[in-house]
């Protein structure tokens, strides 16, 4: 009888552990259902599932971010802004939430506030390339091409092999008609992360390869250069080629860009919004 209390305690701890695990798994399932509804344009249903995911795993910044983005799609900008800020408080390195917050501000004409938020992020975390990439995006949106390029160069000083910064810089060069330099940046970006359909498509466009004839392989991407790129599985985490809906696995909210279709306006680092999958681990 004297062993009953420890056994009961252990049993209760085991049950609590199982419930915690079930909560995270259910959060993953709810988030996945939200993804599906979001991609179908059913933002109200998507928001519902994202909220359920956040309830099941309240410490996951991805899920909070996804609720914010669904609300933003429904025009609930005040609520979306509050949730983006909450996600940043939960994870001060949560790039998708910074992007979402800056986007809400930009859409409301609060560009100076958006720049201030991103500049503060860059100042408080100078060891990250992401704040400079986001500043580059915002400056480009506002037509400040020279400052955008400067931000990207700062990002690459911090992280020379950042695939997103390289893709951004490639687009900057392409927009300026510097196709050779753009191609070099795109190839470097693919070397770091092969699964970037938008970047692959841009390479095809620069090389004049007609739609439907682009063979998405590292050899084609490098046009005879030594094969150095590892093929990544389809469904693996896509590069940050889009405005977010969080990280850790990405999903485009629109139809995927067909390889071989030159992109003239889409931003290779923010072509679409993305939703955080955050399988069974916390957001980064």
VENVEN-V950079 format. One record per pair of residues at least 4 apart in sequence whose C-alpha atoms are under 8 Angstrom apart, sorted by sequence separation. I is the first residue (numbers start at 1). GAP is how many residues later the second one is. If there is no record, write none. Layout:
BEGIN
[[I GAP] [I GAP]]
END
This chain:
BEGIN
[[3 4] [4 4] [5 4] [6 4] [7 4] [8 4] [9 4] [10 4] [11 4] [12 4] [13 4] [14 4] [15 4] [16 4] [17 4] [18 4] [19 4] [20 4] [21 4] [22 4] [23 4] [24 4] [25 4] [26 4] [27 4] [28 4] [29 4] [30 4] [31 4] [32 4] [33 4] [34 4] [35 4] [36 4] [37 4] [38 4] [42 4] [43 4] [44 4] [45 4] [46 4] [47 4] [48 4] [49 4] [50 4] [51 4] [52 4] [53 4] [54 4] [60 4] [61 4] [62 4] [63 4] [64 4] [65 4] [66 4] [67 4] [68 4] [69 4] [70 4] [71 4] [72 4] [76 4] [77 4] [78 4] [79 4] [80 4] [81 4] [82 4] [83 4] [84 4] [85 4] [86 4] [87 4] [88 4] [94 4] [95 4] [96 4] [97 4] [98 4] [99 4] [100 4] [101 4] [102 4] [103 4] [104 4] [105 4] [106 4] [110 4] [111 4] [112 4] [113 4] [114 4] [115 4] [116 4] [117 4] [118 4] [119 4] [120 4] [121 4] [122 4] [128 4] [129 4] [130 4] [131 4] [132 4] [133 4] [134 4] [135 4] [136 4] [137 4] [138 4] [139 4] [140 4] [144 4] [145 4] [146 4] [147 4] [148 4] [149 4] [150 4] [151 4] [152 4] [153 4] [154 4] [155 4] [156 4] [162 4] [163 4] [164 4] [165 4] [166 4] [167 4] [168 4] [169 4] [170 4] [171 4] [172 4] [173 4] [174 4] [178 4] [179 4] [180 4] [181 4] [182 4] [183 4] [184 4] [185 4] [186 4] [187 4] [188 4] [189 4] [190 4] [196 4] [197 4] [198 4] [199 4] [200 4] [201 4] [202 4] [203 4] [204 4] [205 4] [209 4] [210 4] [216 4] [217 4] [218 4] [219 4] [220 4] [222 4] [232 4] [240 4] [246 4] [252 4] [257 4] [266 4] [267 4] [278 4] [37 5] [38 5] [53 5] [54 5] [71 5] [72 5] [87 5] [88 5] [105 5] [106 5] [121 5] [139 5] [140 5] [155 5] [156 5] [161 5] [173 5] [174 5] [189 5] [190 5] [204 5] [205 5] [209 5] [215 5] [216 5] [219 5] [222 5] [245 5] [266 5] [278 5] [37 6] [54 6] [71 6] [88 6] [105 6] [122 6] [139 6] [156 6] [173 6] [190 6] [204 6] [219 6] [38 7] [72 7] [87 7] [140 7] [155 7] [174 7] [219 7] [37 8] [38 8] [71 8] [72 8] [105 8] [106 8] [139 8] [140 8] [173 8] [174 8] [219 8] [37 9] [54 9] [71 9] [88 9] [102 9] [105 9] [122 9] [139 9] [156 9] [173 9] [190 9] [218 9] [36 10] [53 10] [54 10] [87 10] [88 10] [121 10] [122 10] [138 10] [155 10] [156 10] [172 10] [190 10] [204 10] [218 10] [242 10] [34 11] [35 11] [68 11] [69 11] [102 11] [103 11] [136 11] [137 11] [170 11] [171 11] [218 11] [237 11] [238 11] [34 12] [51 12] [68 12] [85 12] [102 12] [119 12] [136 12] [170 12] [218 12] [237 12] [238 12] [33 13] [34 13] [50 13] [51 13] [67 13] [68 13] [84 13] [101 13] [102 13] [118 13] [135 13] [136 13] [152 13] [169 13] [170 13] [186 13] [218 13] [236 13] [237 13] [238 13] [34 14] [50 14] [68 14] [84 14] [136 14] [152 14] [170 14] [186 14] [217 14] [34 15] [68 15] [102 15] [136 15] [170 15] [33 16] [34 16] [50 16] [51 16] [67 16] [68 16] [84 16] [85 16] [102 16] [118 16] [119 16] [135 16] [136 16] [152 16] [169 16] [170 16] [200 16] [50 17] [84 17] [118 17] [152 17] [186 17] [204 17] [31 18] [65 18] [133 18] [167 18] [203 18] [254 18] [30 19] [31 19] [47 19] [64 19] [65 19] [81 19] [98 19] [132 19] [133 19] [166 19] [167 19] [253 19] [30 20] [47 20] [64 20] [81 20] [98 20] [115 20] [132 20] [149 20] [166 20] [183 20] [252 20] [253 20] [31 21] [46 21] [200 21] [252 21] [253 21] [30 22] [31 22] [64 22] [65 22] [132 22] [133 22] [166 22] [167 22] [252 22] [30 23] [47 23] [64 23] [81 23] [115 23] [132 23] [149 23] [166 23] [183 23] [251 23] [252 23] [29 24] [46 24] [47 24] [80 24] [194 24] [250 24] [251 24] [27 25] [28 25] [62 25] [129 25] [130 25] [163 25] [164 25] [242 25] [250 25] [251 25] [27 26] [44 26] [61 26] [129 26] [163 26] [241 26] [242 26] [243 26] [244 26] [249 26] [250 26] [26 27] [27 27] [43 27] [61 27] [77 27] [128 27] [129 27] [145 27] [161 27] [162 27] [163 27] [179 27] [241 27] [242 27] [243 27] [247 27] [249 27] [250 27] [27 28] [43 28] [161 28] [241 28] [242 28] [243 28] [244 28] [245 28] [246 28] [247 28] [248 28] [249 28] [27 29] [61 29] [129 29] [163 29] [240 29] [241 29] [242 29] [243 29] [244 29] [245 29] [246 29] [247 29] [248 29] [249 29] [26 30] [27 30] [43 30] [44 30] [60 30] [61 30] [128 30] [129 30] [162 30] [163 30] [240 30] [241 30] [242 30] [243 30] [244 30] [245 30] [246 30] [247 30] [248 30] [43 31] [59 31] [65 31] [69 31] [127 31] [128 31] [133 31] [161 31] [190 31] [241 31] [242 31] [243 31] [244 31] [245 31] [246 31] [247 31] [248 31] [24 32] [31 32] [38 32] [65 32] [72 32] [133 32] [167 32] [242 32] [244 32] [23 33] [24 33] [61 33] [129 33] [23 34] [187 34] [95 35] [99 35] [133 35] [187 35] [194 35] [248 35] [95 36] [129 36] [193 36] [194 36] [195 36] [247 36] [248 36] [191 37] [192 37] [194 37] [195 37] [247 37] [191 38] [194 38] [195 38] [190 39] [191 39] [193 39] [195 39] [196 42] [195 43] [196 43] [198 43] [216 43] [195 44] [196 45] [214 45] [193 46] [214 46] [211 47] [212 47] [213 47] [211 48] [212 48] [211 49] [210 50] [211 50] [209 51] [210 51] [204 55] [205 55] [201 56] [204 56] [205 56] [206 56] [201 57] [204 57] [205 57] [201 58] [202 58] [204 58] [205 58] [198 59] [200 59] [201 59] [202 59] [197 60] [200 60] [201 60] [202 60] [197 61] [198 61] [201 61] [202 61] [197 62] [201 62] [198 65] [199 69] [198 70] [198 73] [164 75] [163 76] [164 76] [164 77] [171 96] [171 97] [168 99] [168 100] [167 101] [168 101] [167 102] [165 104] [164 105] [100 143] [99 144] [100 144] [99 145] [100 145] [96 147] [97 147] [96 148] [97 148] [96 149] [97 149] [96 150] [95 151] [96 151] [94 152] [69 176] [66 179] [65 180] [66 180] [65 181] [62 183] [62 184] [62 185] [94 189] [94 190] [93 191] [91 192] [91 193] [66 209] [66 210] [39 213] [40 213] [62 213] [63 213] [39 214] [62 214] [38 215] [39 215] [62 215] [35 216] [62 216] [60 218] [61 221] [62 221] [60 222] [61 222] [59 223] [60 223] [35 240] [32 245] [31 246] [28 249] [28 250] [28 251] [28 252] [25 254] [25 255] [24 256]]
END
